[in-house]
Amino acid sequence: MKHIFSIFMALGLIFMTACGQTATSPGGDQAEGDDAAMNSDWAVNVTTEQNGEGEVVVDIEITNQMDEAATLDFTSGQKYELVVVDEEGKEVYRYSNEMMFTMALTSETFEPGETKSYQETLSTDQWSSSTHTIYIEVVAAAVDGEEVENKEQFKAESTIELE
């Protein structure tokens, strides 16, 4: 019983801490192009493609590379942040600015080797230049109840040239 109480207290603390924070700035040490941030436990991959209708389709894949199931814990209904930056480094789009998320602790379990896919379609009407970098960060607060310390493993980026 004490163990369960401790878990709820820890999750409550994470929830209260995250509620007042804004999303982090884009970044990471990824190369240009479709890319995957990988370590021995998780892989995050993002690919981008123009659909010919003034939109960019962003495909996001999160893969559990472990030999056992793992659960990602989130402080809200938001699973990832998506930020688009132009070639001058100016942010032109932030996913969380246009969305509303449940303010509740959520989780998602990944079986060993399982990949879960997400897709966003972004209008390019307000994009001023032809080259843009799209940054993705999975906003998991914990994996199997343990705080995420290596957030770099949950980041990826892709550069796209608009036609």
Rosetta silent file (secondary structure, phi, psi, omega in degrees, C-alpha in Angstrom):
SEQUENCE: MKHIFSIFMALGLIFMTACGQTATSPGGDQAEGDDAAMNSDWAVNVTTEQNGEGEVVVDIEITNQMDEAATLDFTSGQKYELVVVDEEGKEVYRYSNEMMFTMALTSETFEPGETKSYQETLSTDQWSSSTHTIYIEVVAAAVDGEEVENKEQFKAESTIELE
SCORE:     score description
SCORE:     0.000 S_00000001
   1 L     0.000  -40.292  178.617    0.000    0.000    0.000 S_00000001
   2 H   -62.954  -36.352 -179.226    2.853    2.397    0.805 S_00000001
   3 H   -64.012  -43.512  179.586    4.385    1.656   -2.601 S_00000001
   4 H   -64.979  -42.576  178.013    1.183    2.597   -4.433 S_00000001
   5 H   -60.345  -41.920  179.675    0.868    5.783   -2.375 S_00000001
   6 H   -63.413  -40.406  178.560    4.469    6.711   -3.249 S_00000001
   7 H   -63.029  -46.942  179.363    3.816    6.207   -6.958 S_00000001
   8 H   -62.775  -37.712  178.009    0.725    8.430   -6.845 S_00000001
   9 H   -64.440  -43.618 -179.244    2.642   11.102   -4.939 S_00000001
  10 H   -65.040  -44.253  178.840    5.484   11.045   -7.491 S_00000001
  11 H   -65.312  -37.434  176.703    3.083   11.247  -10.435 S_00000001
  12 H   -62.609  -41.358  178.306    1.201   14.074   -8.735 S_00000001
  13 H   -64.294  -44.056  177.401    4.434   15.999   -8.272 S_00000001
  14 H   -60.534  -44.620 -179.337    5.348   15.497  -11.946 S_00000001
  15 H   -60.808  -47.574 -177.974    1.856   16.639  -12.954 S_00000001
  16 H   -65.922  -37.453  179.918    1.976   19.781  -10.816 S_00000001
  17 H   -67.496  -41.726 -174.604    5.460   20.673  -12.020 S_00000001
  18 H   -76.402  -24.600 -175.294    4.618   20.248  -15.706 S_00000001
  19 H   -61.117  -33.160 -176.712    1.341   22.172  -15.657 S_00000001
  20 L   -96.308    5.881 -176.560    3.047   25.549  -15.417 S_00000001
  21 L  -100.678  151.306  174.475    5.823   24.951  -17.917 S_00000001
  22 L   -96.092  166.288 -179.439    5.940   25.842  -21.572 S_00000001
  23 L   -66.826  154.911 -178.042    7.294   23.569  -24.238 S_00000001
  24 L   -78.243  159.728  177.096   11.025   23.533  -24.795 S_00000001
  25 L   -70.217  155.287  178.048   12.766   25.231  -27.685 S_00000001
  26 L   -66.818  156.843  178.216   13.675   23.131  -30.683 S_00000001
  27 L   169.339 -165.438 -179.463   17.094   21.611  -30.790 S_00000001
  28 L   121.821  169.479 -176.902   19.095   18.446  -30.686 S_00000001
  29 L  -107.387   36.115 -176.533   22.149   17.077  -32.395 S_00000001
  30 L   -88.162  152.123  176.668   20.405   15.478  -35.350 S_00000001
  31 L   -80.094  167.589  179.357   21.582   15.765  -38.947 S_00000001
  32 L   -72.298  159.274  177.969   19.456   17.310  -41.676 S_00000001
  33 L    96.475 -178.307  175.567   16.887   15.276  -43.601 S_00000001
  34 L   -61.988  132.027 -169.258   14.566   12.545  -42.456 S_00000001
  35 E  -147.471  159.505  176.715   16.155   11.385  -39.281 S_00000001
  36 E  -129.582  133.443  172.051   15.796    9.148  -36.262 S_00000001
  37 E   -91.806  121.176 -172.777   16.986    9.817  -32.745 S_00000001
  38 E  -130.285  146.418  165.847   18.081    6.429  -31.486 S_00000001
  39 L  -143.610 -168.977 -175.324   19.507    4.804  -28.407 S_00000001
  40 L   -72.602  -16.481 -175.911   19.291    1.273  -27.140 S_00000001
  41 L  -103.542  -42.269 -172.411   15.760    1.725  -25.748 S_00000001
  42 E  -134.691  151.849  171.896   13.750    4.037  -28.050 S_00000001
  43 E  -130.995  133.531  174.737   13.761    5.338  -31.620 S_00000001
  44 E  -119.952  127.892 -178.153   11.905    8.428  -32.781 S_00000001
  45 E  -127.996  139.764  176.422   11.612    8.987  -36.512 S_00000001
  46 E  -131.745  132.790  173.917   10.072   11.866  -38.428 S_00000001
  47 E  -127.556  149.510 -178.111    9.496   12.085  -42.173 S_00000001
  48 E  -130.163  149.130  179.708    7.968   14.957  -44.111 S_00000001
  49 E  -155.436  138.627  174.380    6.337   15.194  -47.502 S_00000001
  50 E   -79.792  141.131 -178.852    4.454   17.848  -49.447 S_00000001
  51 L  -103.170    6.347  177.304    1.007   16.761  -50.567 S_00000001
  52 L    81.244    2.237 -178.823    0.626   19.250  -53.442 S_00000001
  53 L  -118.791   27.953 -178.478   -2.154   21.173  -51.694 S_00000001
  54 L    73.511   26.959 -178.379   -0.020   23.749  -49.857 S_00000001
  55 E  -133.859  154.839  172.657    0.474   21.357  -46.959 S_00000001
  56 E  -115.941  129.172  176.668    3.259   19.309  -45.431 S_00000001
  57 E   -95.455  125.099 -178.945    2.419   15.874  -44.037 S_00000001
  58 E  -110.933  118.862  176.977    4.526   14.999  -40.984 S_00000001
  59 E  -104.957  128.372 -178.294    4.762   11.315  -40.041 S_00000001
  60 E  -119.356  131.586  176.438    6.067   10.527  -36.555 S_00000001
  61 E  -126.250  134.144  175.973    7.059    7.051  -35.395 S_00000001
  62 E  -119.963  125.625 -176.406    7.997    6.040  -31.867 S_00000001
  63 E  -123.017  131.106  171.644    9.536    2.584  -31.438 S_00000001
  64 E   -84.788  111.520 -178.166   10.233    0.599  -28.288 S_00000001
  65 L   -94.577    8.582 -179.380   13.540   -1.116  -29.094 S_00000001
  66 L   -85.865  167.482  179.042   13.655   -3.036  -25.828 S_00000001
  67 L   -88.102    6.175 -179.702   12.969   -6.733  -25.336 S_00000001
  68 L  -137.923  158.323  177.578   10.172   -5.979  -22.889 S_00000001
  69 L   -64.984  149.688  178.553    7.022   -3.879  -22.860 S_00000001
  70 E  -143.857  148.304 -178.711    7.423   -0.321  -21.625 S_00000001
  71 E  -116.389  126.376  173.484    4.949    2.422  -20.729 S_00000001
  72 E   -90.305  129.955  179.861    5.468    6.082  -21.507 S_00000001
  73 E  -105.234  133.902 -178.067    3.861    8.360  -18.924 S_00000001
  74 E  -122.173  150.672 -179.545    2.646   11.833  -19.919 S_00000001
  75 L   -87.578   -2.231  177.417    1.523   14.774  -17.771 S_00000001
  76 L  -157.630 -170.600  177.101   -1.318   15.583  -20.191 S_00000001
  77 L   -76.963   -7.855  179.502   -2.947   14.296  -23.366 S_00000001
  78 L   -77.398  125.946  179.825   -0.071   15.746  -25.417 S_00000001
  79 L   -98.849  -26.512 -178.853    2.280   13.009  -26.634 S_00000001
  80 E  -151.225  158.829  171.665    4.692   15.128  -28.671 S_00000001
  81 E  -111.150  140.311  179.336    5.646   18.689  -29.511 S_00000001
  82 E  -127.433  123.336 -178.605    6.167   19.669  -33.134 S_00000001
  83 E  -127.356  134.490  177.067    7.977   22.918  -33.980 S_00000001
  84 E  -112.108  130.180 -178.114    8.688   24.339  -37.455 S_00000001
  85 E  -124.642  136.097  178.311   11.581   26.760  -37.878 S_00000001
  86 E   -80.579  179.977 -174.297   12.489   28.678  -41.055 S_00000001
  87 L   -67.909  -15.564  175.026   16.013   28.979  -42.449 S_00000001
  88 L   -90.569    0.703  179.673   16.682   32.097  -40.333 S_00000001
  89 L    88.025    7.839  179.608   15.820   30.175  -37.176 S_00000001
  90 L   -83.678  129.468  177.721   12.427   31.884  -36.695 S_00000001
  91 E   -71.380  124.684  179.977    9.691   29.671  -35.308 S_00000001
  92 E  -110.086  -12.166  179.882    6.758   29.647  -37.736 S_00000001
  93 E  -159.350  138.803  172.551    4.612   26.951  -36.124 S_00000001
  94 E  -136.136  119.475 -177.248    4.247   25.246  -32.744 S_00000001
  95 H   -51.223  -47.278 -174.047    1.793   22.346  -32.451 S_00000001
  96 H   -69.760  -17.104  177.836    0.831   23.036  -28.833 S_00000001
  97 H   -70.449  -25.041 -176.347   -0.152   26.661  -29.601 S_00000001
  98 H  -105.389   -1.211 -173.678   -3.103   25.465  -31.683 S_00000001
  99 L  -116.657  160.284  170.381   -4.171   22.478  -29.632 S_00000001
 100 L  -121.841  138.735 -176.646   -5.893   21.779  -26.333 S_00000001
 101 L  -124.884  148.791  175.725   -4.902   18.729  -24.322 S_00000001
 102 L   -59.957  135.664  177.580   -6.513   16.874  -21.449 S_00000001
 103 L   -94.808   70.055  179.662   -4.989   17.956  -18.170 S_00000001
 104 L  -148.381  152.455  175.788   -4.683   14.468  -16.770 S_00000001
 105 L   -67.941  129.670  178.263   -1.928   11.949  -16.363 S_00000001
 106 E  -129.524  164.886  177.934   -1.949    9.609  -19.348 S_00000001
 107 E  -149.218  159.120  177.826    0.180    6.688  -20.451 S_00000001
 108 E  -141.553  125.052 -178.223    0.796    4.581  -23.518 S_00000001
 109 E   -95.138  135.185  177.927    2.209    1.063  -23.444 S_00000001
 110 E  -115.704  125.434  175.256    4.521   -0.182  -26.198 S_00000001
 111 L   -71.980  164.152  178.853    5.115   -3.895  -26.634 S_00000001
 112 L   -55.691  127.245  179.006    8.690   -5.057  -27.379 S_00000001
 113 L    75.472   -0.709 -176.750    9.670   -3.779  -30.839 S_00000001
 114 L   -73.565  139.360  174.412    6.321   -2.035  -31.318 S_00000001
 115 E  -114.876  131.445  174.244    6.134    1.157  -33.369 S_00000001
 116 E  -112.389  137.724 -175.108    3.271    3.618  -32.955 S_00000001
 117 E  -114.726  145.071  177.558    2.648    6.150  -35.708 S_00000001
 118 E  -134.996  152.819 -179.399    1.161    9.629  -35.606 S_00000001
 119 E  -140.275  138.345  175.007    0.498   12.058  -38.433 S_00000001
 120 E  -128.643  142.250  175.495   -0.003   15.805  -38.639 S_00000001
 121 E  -115.304  121.848 -174.784   -0.857   17.865  -41.726 S_00000001
 122 E  -112.704  133.599  174.592    0.459   21.437  -41.641 S_00000001
 123 E   -77.005  138.279  179.821   -0.569   24.317  -43.880 S_00000001
 124 L  -100.358   10.450 -176.831    2.403   26.155  -45.395 S_00000001
 125 L   -54.559  -37.893 -175.291    0.439   29.364  -46.159 S_00000001
 126 L   -96.546    5.041 -178.936    2.266   31.398  -43.502 S_00000001
 127 L   -83.086  125.257 -170.696    5.743   29.960  -44.131 S_00000001
 128 L   -89.198  -22.392 -177.812    7.964   32.702  -45.530 S_00000001
 129 L  -119.458  178.119 -176.611   10.962   30.785  -46.877 S_00000001
 130 L   -92.181  -23.813 -178.337   11.508   27.599  -48.829 S_00000001
 131 E  -107.056  129.414  179.984   13.633   25.647  -46.318 S_00000001
 132 E  -137.456  147.358  174.677   12.198   24.601  -42.965 S_00000001
 133 E  -111.187  132.215  179.575   13.292   22.303  -40.176 S_00000001
 134 E  -109.716  119.629 -179.735   10.656   20.338  -38.308 S_00000001
 135 E  -103.475  135.471  176.775   11.587   19.333  -34.760 S_00000001
 136 E  -120.793  136.589  171.351    9.754   16.577  -32.902 S_00000001
 137 E  -137.520  120.585  172.970   10.034   15.848  -29.198 S_00000001
 138 E   -70.970  127.485 -172.546    8.081   13.107  -27.453 S_00000001
 139 L   -97.670   36.554  177.749    7.035   14.784  -24.187 S_00000001
 140 L   -65.312  134.383  177.206    7.057   11.682  -21.979 S_00000001
 141 L   -89.010  -26.905 -176.695    7.747   12.541  -18.345 S_00000001
 142 E  -152.676  155.840  172.626    8.545    8.973  -17.321 S_00000001
 143 E  -120.325  119.497 -176.900    9.141    5.479  -18.659 S_00000001
 144 L    51.759   40.470  176.766    7.619    2.752  -16.482 S_00000001
 145 L    82.110   -5.001  179.058    7.288    5.281  -13.659 S_00000001
 146 E  -100.448  128.292 -178.271   10.954    6.362  -13.792 S_00000001
 147 E   -53.934  138.132  177.674   11.606    9.995  -14.748 S_00000001
 148 L   -74.440  118.350  179.032   13.062   10.467  -18.237 S_00000001
 149 L  -100.157  -34.501  179.499   16.591   11.745  -17.799 S_00000001
 150 L   -99.158   83.769 -177.957   17.864   11.394  -21.380 S_00000001
 151 H   -72.051  -18.242  179.049   15.353   13.515  -23.284 S_00000001
 152 H   -61.618  -29.895  179.879   17.565   13.500  -26.396 S_00000001
 153 H   -66.015  -14.837 -178.350   16.450    9.917  -27.098 S_00000001
 154 H  -108.049   22.998 -179.917   12.951   11.277  -27.686 S_00000001
 155 E  -121.448  150.248  174.397   13.870   13.940  -30.265 S_00000001
 156 E  -155.369  163.321  177.441   14.124   13.909  -34.047 S_00000001
 157 E  -148.631  160.000  178.430   14.114   16.440  -36.857 S_00000001
 158 E  -146.069  140.443  176.425   13.601   16.681  -40.590 S_00000001
 159 E  -106.369  137.827 -179.694   14.400   19.437  -43.090 S_00000001
 160 E  -130.755  138.891  174.835   12.065   20.100  -46.005 S_00000001
 161 E  -101.642  116.828  179.157   12.473   22.243  -49.113 S_00000001
 162 L   -74.513  140.649 -179.909    9.136   23.667  -50.253 S_00000001
 163 L   -90.009    0.000    0.000    8.512   23.492  -53.988 S_00000001
